[in-house]
């Protein structure tokens, strides 16, 4: 597809063009071949901007397992040596988004101190500027956290008991309950469009139910009288062991139960000889960030989320 900027804008043809696509490097490049093989990406969702045979920009979308439409734009890179790179990025996005099924989300992984490093801040800002020119805006910045093998795991304190959910309905009910007063930006946005119950069902069906790891790992925490105080979902996604979801019911917040839940979820995954465990939370969700820090999780990346909605 020819362009007034003297560009060729097109999707890649398949696995045979991954070498072309990865001429602009990112931390996700090692996952691309596996994602294509597993259906998490498709060639028609992976676009390049070429000036002659030189790659000057690229964009790619990712889908959740088992889904036929992309969930998020998570690769968008510009050639730093191209003088009109922001304009090129805008043209690539506008052309690709006219062909790829619409997705309202973009995310990018950046170093934790990215604002303090001009060598990182400049390129990140240029990509955000290109996205803003297509109508996107910053939604939230998140911490990406990692627990590493050998980090001590607290022993159970004995004040809570843990068991797998008795049924999906039991877990979904608790998920809807913990949305009351949530500090999570995505959950708060969901609640402007739907009820807590509907949001919890969507979270369960679209994400949690898709994990191939055993549901016997999932934990509900109860008081001695059997009353549930919250839950934690240790799982494994397509890449790593993760703490997929954690929540404390509103009436039980302020008692430090999040530490017990996080420790239990970490113990479950550590017992599977997990070399590392990933988790994430909003930069502004200070209580949850502090809980992860107390449990030995360290921030290894930040995630910038933008949206067109």
N, C-alpha and C positions, 0 to 999 in steps of 0.2 A: 504494500500500500504506500504510494508516494505521497510526500508531504511538502508544503511550501518551505519548510526549514531544510530541505534537501535531505530528508530522512526516509528510510524505509521502516515502516511500523508494521509488525506482524507477530503472530505467535510462533513459537518454535515448532519444528516438525515432529519432534519426539525425543527419545533418549539420545539419539545420535547428535543432537545439538546441545547437549548439556555442557560440553566444553565451551561452546560459544556463550551460553547463558552465564557461565561462571567466570567469564573474563573480568567481571566486576565482582570482587569477592565479598562475602558476608559470612557471619557465623552459622548460617543455615545451609551453606552449600553442601556440607557432608551428608545432609539429610535428604537432598533433593531426589537422588536416584531411588532411594527407598520409598519416598513419598509417592513418586510416579508409579512405582511397581505396586504399591498398596492402594492406589486410587485416591490418595489424599491430595494429589495434584494431578492435573491433566495438561498435556501440551497446549491445548487451546486456552488455558488460563495462565500461560507463561509467555509474556510478551517482551519483545526486544525492540529497541530503536537503534538502527544502524545508519551510519554515515559512511557510505562505501562498505567496506568490510569491517569497519571499526564499531564495536559496541559502545554506545554513548549513554544508554539508559536501559533499565530493565524493570519489570514489574511481574509479580506472581501472586496468585491467590491459593489458599489452602482450605481444604474441606475437613469437617469432622468425619471420623470413621463411619462408613455406611451411608453418608449423605451424598446426594447427587449434585448439590449446588455449593459453591464456595462459601466459606464462613467468614474469612477475613483476608484482606490484602496484607501480607506480612513480608513481602520482598519489594522494595522500591529503592533503586540505587541509580546514582548519576555518576558519570565520568568526571572526576574533579578537574581534568585537564581540558574539558570542553567549555569554551567561554560562555555559551548561551545555554548552559546545562539546565537551569531552572525552566526556561522556556521549552526546552526539549522534553523535560519531565512532564510538564503540563500537557504537551501534545500527546505524549505516550499515554498518559492516564486517560485523557479525554477519548482517545481512539480505542483503547482497550476496554474502557468501561462501557462503551457503546456496544461491545460485542460479548463481554463476559456477563453472566447473570449478576444482577445488582447485589452488592453487599454493602452494608452501611458502615463497615468497620475497617480500620487500619491499625496495625501495631508494629512497633519497631523496638528492637532490643538495643540498648546503649549502655556504656559503662556507668557505674554508679556516680562518678564525679564528672559527668559529661559537660555540665554547665561551666565547670572551672577550667576546662581544657579547650583552648581555642581550636586546636586541631580536630577536635570532635564536635564542639559546639557549632562551628561553621557549617560543616556538611549536614548535620542534623537539622539545623535551622533552614538550610536551603531546601531540603526535602519537605519539611513542614510547610514552607512557603509555597512550594509547587502544589501540595495537597490543598492548602487553603484557597488557592486560585481556582480549584475545581469545586469549591464549596464545602470542604471539610473544616472541622475546627477541633481544637484540643478537647478531649473528654476527661481523661484522667491519666496520671502517671502512677505506675505500680512498681513495687519492689519484687524482684525475682530472687528467691532465697534458696539456700542449699544447706542441707545437713550432710556432713561427710563421714564416711566410715571411720570409726575410732573415737568420734565425739561421744562423751558420756551421755547415756540415756537415764533420766531419773527413774528410780524404782517407784512402783505404785505407793501412794500415800495412804491407801486404805479407806479413804472417806467416800469413794465412789466404786460402784461395781460396773463392769463392762460386759456387754453381750451384743451379738449381731441383731439387727432389726428383725422383729417377728414377721414383718410383711412390708412390701413397698408402701402400703397406705400408712403404716406407722411412721416410717421415715419421712414420707412426704408431709405428713401432718406436722412433724417436728420442724421440717424445713420451712413450712409456711409460718410457723410460730416464730422462728428466729428472725424472720424478715422484719418483724416489728422493731423499729429503732436501729436497723442495720446502718453501718457506716460505709458499706460497699457501694461504690458509685454505680456499677452496672445493675446491682439489685435495686437500688433506689430509682434508677431510670425505668427498670421493668415495672415497678409498682405505679408509675405514672400512666401505664398503658393497660395494666391487668391487675387482677386480684392477687393477694398473697398465695392462695391455693393454686391458681392457674400458673403463677410464676414458678412455684415449687414443682408442679407437674412438668412444666417445660424443662426445668433444670434437670430433673430426674430422667426424663425420656431422651432429651437431646444430648446429655453429657454422661451422667452417672451410669445409666443402664448400658452405655456403649463400651464401658471398660471390660476388657477380657479377663482381668484379674478376679479372683474369687470374691464373691460378696460376703463370704464368711469373715473377711478381713474388716468389714465395716463394723463400727462400734456405736452403740447407744450407751450413754453413761447414766446410771441411776443412783439415787440416794438409798440408804438402807431399807427404807419403806417401799422401794420400787419405783418411786416417782422419777421420770426422766428429767435430767437437767440439760442435756444437749447431746451432740453426736459428733463423730469425726469419721471421715471417709478416706482411709488409706487405700491407694489403688496403684495401678501401673497403666500409664497411657502408652501411646505408640513409641515412646522414646525412653522414659525413665519412671522409677517409682515416684509417687507424688502424694502429698496431702491434698486431695481434690476439693474437700469442703470441710468446714468445721464451724460449729455454731453452738451458742449457749442460749437457752430460753430466757426471755426478758426478766422473768421473776427470779432468776438465779444468777444474774450478772452481778459482778462486784465481789464475788467470793473466791476468785482465782481458779474457777473450774476449767477455764480455757487452758491453763497449764496442765491439768490432769488429762484433759482430752488430747492435747497435742502430744504429750508424753506417751500416751497409750497408742496413738496412731503411729508415732515414730518407732515404738517398740515392735508393733506388728510388722512394719517394713524391715526394721533391722533384723528381726528374726528370720527374714527371707534372705539374709546376707546381702542386702542392698548396699552397693558401694557408695551411693549417695541418694538423697531424697530431695526433690524439688517442691517448692511451694511458692505462693505469691499472695500479696495483699496490697491494697492501695497505699501509696505514700502517705496519704492523710489519715489512714486508719491506724493511729498511733497505738491504741491498746493492743491490737493484733500484732503490729510490728514489734512491740516490746515483748509480747509473749513468745514470738519466734526467736528473738534474741536471747531470751532467758533459756530457751530450749536448745541453744547452740547452733541455730540457723544463721547463716551469714548472707548478706546481700551481695550477689555476684554480678547482677545486672539490674537495670531499670527497664521498664516497658512503657513506651509512650503509646497511648491509645487515642486515636482520633476517630471522628464519626462524621457522616454526612447527614445524619438525622437532626 
